[in-house]
Each structure stands twice: as structure tokens, then as C-alpha cells.
């Protein structure tokens, strides 16, 4: 019988690699916040993290990769939640469960939010990251509806859900500009939108 190692702790090598990744990210975020994203160089980040510039490229491809390192993780986790949802659970069910597990922003997340809020170009890039949700949701909703590849309904619902995520993210970014919205308010608003979309999805399933 194969041994289940899924819950095994990472080895020393992996822990050290993760510590180095986190050290680089913390140094980069601090410099981005203090000096500005565009004004900070990879060489300065390496110096602040006490590593060589070459070492950075073993962990990150660019400054943007450092800043948005959690976005890919978010997408991977959501994809896993959608693919592993139990029989009878819809895309909306899976998303609501996933959203309920999203923790409130920690200091690193708040720094990222501040950095992005102060840079219009970065705001456009984070919208592009969020846009990667749409094909994931389209595929998942198509399964809910047993829809053929040319059915436009999954794409329309996926576009609406993605727009909801984008709007909530924008409001969270605006909090730094004097229009505060709490984590609870953001999640509550998103939950209301998803509940509304659940009704539409269930109506389509009955058609």
C-alpha cells in the first residue's frame, strides 16, 4: 500500500527555499512602499534581502512576479476547489466556500494593496490577473449546465462573476484613497452577488 505523504512536512531544503522566497518578498514590498515600485531595482531588492541579484531569478522572474506572487496561488487554489467540488455542488457553491476561507489581509497583503493603489499601471495588471478567472469559471459553469462548446451562457455568467471580483478588488484598493471598505463588507457584498447568480444558474439548469 502506498504511503500518503500529502500531509508530510516539507524537508529542510524546501523550508529554506520558502524562507528565502519570503525574505525576498518582504524586502521588495518594503522598498516598493518606501521608494515606489518603478523606482526600485532588482539589485536594490537583492541588497536589502542580503542575497545576490542572481539568486532572485531562482525564485522570481521579475518585480511584477514578486508583487503578484500570491495571485497565481489564488488561481491554483480556486481551480482545485472547482475541480474537486462534490457531486451536486455548483460553481457558485464552490466559489462561496472558497471565499469564506479567504483570510483578512495581513501586513504583507496590505502593503501590496497600498503599492498597487498608488500605481495605475499596476492596477491594470492586477485586473489582467483577475481576468484569468474567466476561463476557469466558464469551464466550470459549462459542466454545471452540461453545455456544448458553442453555448454562450457559461461565458456570460463567468464574465459577470469575474466583474464582481474585479469590482470588489477595486473597492478594496480605493480604501487607501479615503473610501474605506472592510474585509467583511467586501466578502459580504461578493456573497450577495454570488447568491443572485446562483438563482440564475439554477434557472438555467432547469431549462
PAVO-62174 format. One line per field, with one value per residue: x, y, z of N, C-alpha, C in turn; residue in three letters; residue number from 1. Coordinates in steps of 0.1 Angstrom, whole numbers. Layout:
residues N
nx <- [X;...]
ny <- [Y;...]
nz <- [Z;...]
cax <- [X;...]
cay <- [Y;...]
caz <- [Z;...]
cx <- [X;...]
cy <- [Y;...]
cz <- [Z;...]
domi <- [ALA;...]
pavo <- [NUM;...]
***
This chain:
residues 207
nx <- [9;6;23;8;19;9;4;28;55;74;108;140;155;134;121;140;142;116;117;137;123;102;117;128;104;94;114;113;86;87;106;93;71;83;100;87;73;82;106;123;149;159;184;186;167;178;200;188;177;198;211;224;219;215;204;178;165;162;140;120;107;106;101;74;65;72;56;30;29;12;-11;-12;-12;-36;-53;-47;-56;-83;-90;-85;-104;-128;-125;-126;-150;-179;-203;-232;-228;-226;-208;-211;-215;-191;-174;-184;-178;-150;-144;-153;-132;-111;-87;-86;-68;-33;-3;15;-2;-16;3;9;-16;-15;7;-2;-24;-13;-3;-13;-7;-1;-25;-40;-26;-32;-59;-58;-47;-69;-86;-79;-95;-119;-118;-115;-139;-158;-154;-161;-188;-199;-199;-217;-241;-241;-234;-229;-199;-203;-222;-233;-240;-225;-202;-212;-222;-197;-183;-197;-193;-166;-164;-176;-157;-136;-146;-150;-123;-113;-127;-115;-89;-94;-98;-74;-75;-92;-118;-130;-135;-144;-129;-149;-172;-165;-164;-190;-206;-197;-206;-234;-238;-230;-250;-272;-264;-265;-292;-298;-282;-293;-318;-312;-303;-326;-338]
ny <- [-12;22;49;77;108;133;151;154;172;198;192;202;215;225;241;261;272;283;301;319;328;342;361;377;387;402;421;434;444;462;481;488;502;522;536;535;516;516;529;512;489;455;449;465;453;428;435;445;421;407;390;377;394;375;353;360;355;328;324;343;359;385;420;423;397;392;410;402;376;360;359;339;317;320;316;289;276;281;269;242;239;242;220;199;199;185;160;174;199;233;256;281;273;262;284;302;287;287;315;320;310;327;346;376;405;404;421;420;417;441;459;453;460;487;495;488;504;529;530;533;517;493;487;481;458;440;437;423;399;390;386;362;345;341;321;298;298;297;272;256;263;255;228;226;232;213;221;227;234;257;272;302;309;299;315;341;341;336;359;378;370;373;401;409;401;417;443;443;440;464;482;476;485;512;518;528;553;568;559;539;503;475;442;423;436;436;409;402;417;405;379;383;390;366;349;359;352;325;319;325;306;282;284;282;256;242;246]
nz <- [0;-9;7;22;17;17;37;49;64;48;37;50;30;14;32;36;11;9;30;19;-3;10;24;3;-8;13;16;-9;-10;11;1;-23;-12;2;-16;-41;-67;-94;-91;-77;-79;-90;-81;-58;-43;-39;-24;-1;8;14;-5;-36;-68;-88;-74;-69;-93;-92;-79;-86;-115;-121;-110;-110;-108;-82;-67;-74;-65;-50;-65;-85;-68;-56;-79;-85;-62;-63;-87;-80;-60;-76;-93;-76;-63;-46;-58;-72;-62;-72;-94;-82;-55;-49;-52;-32;-9;-11;-10;16;30;27;42;63;52;57;70;49;27;29;24;-3;-14;-10;-25;-51;-53;-55;-80;-112;-135;-124;-113;-136;-144;-123;-127;-151;-141;-125;-146;-155;-142;-156;-179;-163;-147;-168;-179;-157;-152;-175;-172;-151;-165;-184;-209;-245;-264;-279;-265;-252;-227;-203;-206;-204;-177;-164;-170;-157;-130;-128;-132;-108;-89;-97;-93;-65;-57;-67;-50;-26;-31;-33;-8;3;-7;7;8;27;30;46;51;58;48;21;15;22;3;-21;-16;-17;-44;-56;-46;-59;-85;-83;-83;-110;-123;-114;-125;-152;-152;-150;-174]
cax <- [0;15;22;3;28;3;4;41;61;84;121;148;158;122;118;150;138;104;122;143;112;95;127;128;91;93;123;107;74;92;112;82;63;91;106;79;75;90;119;130;155;161;197;183;159;188;209;180;174;212;214;230;209;213;196;164;159;159;127;111;112;107;95;59;63;73;45;18;32;0;-22;-11;-16;-51;-60;-45;-64;-97;-91;-86;-118;-138;-124;-128;-163;-186;-214;-244;-223;-224;-197;-213;-213;-176;-168;-188;-170;-137;-144;-154;-119;-101;-84;-84;-54;-22;5;21;-12;-20;14;6;-27;-11;16;-10;-33;-6;3;-23;-2;-2;-39;-43;-20;-39;-71;-54;-46;-82;-93;-77;-106;-130;-119;-118;-153;-166;-153;-168;-202;-204;-201;-230;-252;-239;-235;-219;-188;-208;-232;-228;-244;-214;-193;-218;-221;-183;-179;-204;-186;-152;-166;-179;-144;-128;-152;-146;-109;-111;-131;-105;-78;-99;-97;-63;-77;-101;-131;-128;-144;-137;-128;-162;-181;-162;-169;-205;-211;-194;-215;-247;-237;-229;-263;-280;-261;-269;-306;-297;-276;-303;-329;-307;-302;-340;-343]
cay <- [0;34;58;90;119;146;160;154;185;199;190;213;222;232;252;271;279;291;313;328;335;352;372;385;394;412;432;441;452;474;491;494;511;534;543;534;503;519;534;502;479;442;449;470;443;417;440;445;408;401;379;382;396;362;344;364;348;314;324;352;363;400;427;421;384;393;417;394;361;354;358;325;307;322;309;275;271;282;258;230;239;239;206;188;201;173;159;182;213;241;266;291;267;261;298;307;280;292;329;320;306;337;353;390;409;406;433;419;419;455;466;450;468;501;497;488;516;541;529;530;507;480;484;474;445;431;433;412;387;386;382;347;337;339;308;288;298;293;257;250;266;247;215;226;233;203;230;224;244;269;278;314;311;299;327;353;340;337;373;385;367;380;415;411;400;429;455;442;443;478;489;474;494;525;521;536;567;575;553;526;492;464;428;418;443;432;395;402;421;394;368;387;389;352;343;363;344;311;318;324;293;272;286;276;242;236;248]
caz <- [0;-10;19;20;22;13;49;55;65;39;42;54;18;9;41;34;-1;12;38;10;-11;18;26;-9;-10;24;12;-21;-6;19;-8;-32;-4;6;-28;-53;-74;-106;-87;-71;-88;-85;-74;-45;-35;-36;-14;11;12;16;-14;-49;-77;-95;-66;-71;-105;-89;-72;-92;-128;-123;-99;-111;-102;-67;-62;-76;-63;-44;-75;-91;-58;-55;-90;-84;-51;-68;-97;-73;-54;-86;-99;-65;-56;-45;-68;-69;-59;-84;-94;-72;-42;-47;-50;-19;1;-13;-5;31;37;24;54;62;47;67;68;36;18;30;17;-17;-18;-10;-37;-63;-53;-59;-94;-122;-144;-116;-112;-149;-144;-114;-134;-160;-133;-122;-158;-157;-136;-165;-185;-153;-144;-179;-180;-146;-154;-187;-167;-144;-174;-195;-221;-256;-265;-285;-257;-247;-213;-194;-208;-198;-162;-159;-172;-146;-117;-129;-130;-94;-82;-101;-86;-51;-56;-69;-38;-16;-34;-31;7;6;-12;16;8;34;29;54;46;60;38;7;13;22;-10;-31;-13;-22;-58;-59;-43;-70;-97;-80;-89;-125;-127;-111;-135;-165;-151;-151;-187]
cx <- [9;13;18;12;22;4;18;47;72;98;128;151;146;119;127;146;126;108;129;133;105;104;127;116;90;102;118;95;78;98;102;74;70;96;97;83;85;104;128;136;157;174;195;176;169;196;201;177;187;214;220;218;205;203;181;158;157;145;116;116;113;101;80;56;64;61;32;20;20;-11;-23;-16;-31;-58;-59;-54;-79;-99;-93;-100;-129;-137;-128;-142;-171;-198;-226;-240;-221;-211;-199;-211;-198;-169;-171;-180;-156;-135;-145;-141;-108;-99;-84;-70;-45;-14;11;10;-16;-9;12;-5;-23;-2;8;-19;-26;0;-8;-19;-4;-17;-45;-38;-28;-53;-69;-53;-60;-89;-90;-87;-117;-130;-121;-132;-162;-166;-162;-183;-208;-207;-214;-242;-252;-240;-225;-209;-192;-219;-226;-231;-233;-204;-199;-218;-207;-179;-185;-197;-173;-154;-169;-165;-136;-133;-149;-132;-106;-116;-121;-93;-82;-98;-85;-65;-88;-116;-131;-139;-137;-137;-142;-172;-178;-167;-184;-211;-209;-204;-230;-248;-238;-243;-273;-277;-264;-284;-306;-292;-286;-314;-325;-306;-315;-345;-341]
cy <- [12;43;72;100;133;156;161;169;186;197;203;222;231;244;264;279;288;303;323;336;346;364;382;393;405;424;440;449;464;485;497;504;524;542;544;522;506;523;524;492;466;441;455;460;432;422;441;431;400;389;385;384;383;353;348;357;333;313;332;356;378;406;424;407;384;399;409;379;354;352;344;315;308;314;294;269;271;271;245;228;236;225;196;190;188;172;167;197;221;249;276;286;266;274;303;300;285;306;329;317;316;346;368;394;410;418;432;422;434;463;465;459;483;504;497;500;528;541;524;518;493;477;477;460;435;428;422;399;381;381;367;339;333;326;297;286;293;278;251;252;257;233;215;225;222;210;226;236;257;276;290;317;310;310;339;353;342;352;381;382;373;395;418;410;413;442;455;445;458;486;488;483;508;529;529;550;574;570;539;516;481;451;422;423;438;418;394;406;411;382;371;386;374;345;347;355;330;309;317;311;282;272;280;261;235;237;235]
cz <- [0;3;15;26;20;25;55;54;54;45;44;41;13;19;39;21;1;20;29;2;-3;22;15;-10;1;20;1;-17;2;10;-18;-24;0;-6;-40;-61;-86;-102;-81;-81;-82;-77;-60;-37;-31;-24;-1;17;16;8;-27;-58;-85;-87;-67;-82;-103;-83;-79;-106;-130;-110;-98;-105;-87;-61;-63;-74;-58;-54;-81;-81;-56;-66;-89;-73;-56;-78;-90;-66;-64;-91;-89;-58;-57;-55;-63;-65;-72;-83;-83;-58;-39;-44;-36;-8;1;-7;10;38;34;37;52;59;59;63;54;25;17;23;1;-22;-19;-22;-50;-64;-57;-73;-104;-131;-137;-114;-125;-149;-135;-120;-144;-153;-130;-134;-161;-151;-146;-172;-175;-149;-156;-181;-169;-148;-165;-182;-159;-153;-185;-209;-232;-257;-271;-277;-250;-232;-203;-194;-202;-183;-157;-160;-161;-133;-117;-126;-115;-86;-85;-94;-71;-48;-57;-57;-27;-18;-31;-16;10;1;-4;15;14;32;37;47;47;50;24;5;13;9;-21;-29;-18;-37;-63;-56;-54;-82;-95;-86;-104;-130;-125;-121;-149;-164;-153;-165;-196]
domi <- [UNK;UNK;UNK;UNK;UNK;UNK;UNK;UNK;UNK;UNK;UNK;UNK;UNK;UNK;UNK;UNK;UNK;UNK;UNK;UNK;UNK;UNK;UNK;UNK;UNK;UNK;UNK;UNK;UNK;UNK;UNK;UNK;UNK;UNK;UNK;UNK;UNK;UNK;UNK;UNK;UNK;UNK;UNK;UNK;UNK;UNK;UNK;UNK;UNK;UNK;UNK;UNK;UNK;UNK;UNK;UNK;UNK;UNK;UNK;UNK;UNK;UNK;UNK;UNK;UNK;UNK;UNK;UNK;UNK;UNK;UNK;UNK;UNK;UNK;UNK;UNK;UNK;UNK;UNK;UNK;UNK;UNK;UNK;UNK;UNK;UNK;UNK;UNK;UNK;UNK;UNK;UNK;UNK;UNK;UNK;UNK;UNK;UNK;UNK;UNK;UNK;UNK;UNK;UNK;UNK;UNK;UNK;UNK;UNK;UNK;UNK;UNK;UNK;UNK;UNK;UNK;UNK;UNK;UNK;UNK;UNK;UNK;UNK;UNK;UNK;UNK;UNK;UNK;UNK;UNK;UNK;UNK;UNK;UNK;UNK;UNK;UNK;UNK;UNK;UNK;UNK;UNK;UNK;UNK;UNK;UNK;UNK;UNK;UNK;UNK;UNK;UNK;UNK;UNK;UNK;UNK;UNK;UNK;UNK;UNK;UNK;UNK;UNK;UNK;UNK;UNK;UNK;UNK;UNK;UNK;UNK;UNK;UNK;UNK;UNK;UNK;UNK;UNK;UNK;UNK;UNK;UNK;UNK;UNK;UNK;UNK;UNK;UNK;UNK;UNK;UNK;UNK;UNK;UNK;UNK;UNK;UNK;UNK;UNK;UNK;UNK;UNK;UNK;UNK;UNK;UNK;UNK]
pavo <- [1;2;3;4;5;6;7;8;9;10;11;12;13;14;15;16;17;18;19;20;21;22;23;24;25;26;27;28;29;30;31;32;33;34;35;36;37;38;39;40;41;42;43;44;45;46;47;48;49;50;51;52;53;54;55;56;57;58;59;60;61;62;63;64;65;66;67;68;69;70;71;72;73;74;75;76;77;78;79;80;81;82;83;84;85;86;87;88;89;90;91;92;93;94;95;96;97;98;99;100;101;102;103;104;105;106;107;108;109;110;111;112;113;114;115;116;117;118;119;120;121;122;123;124;125;126;127;128;129;130;131;132;133;134;135;136;137;138;139;140;141;142;143;144;145;146;147;148;149;150;151;152;153;154;155;156;157;158;159;160;161;162;163;164;165;166;167;168;169;170;171;172;173;174;175;176;177;178;179;180;181;182;183;184;185;186;187;188;189;190;191;192;193;194;195;196;197;198;199;200;201;202;203;204;205;206;207]
***
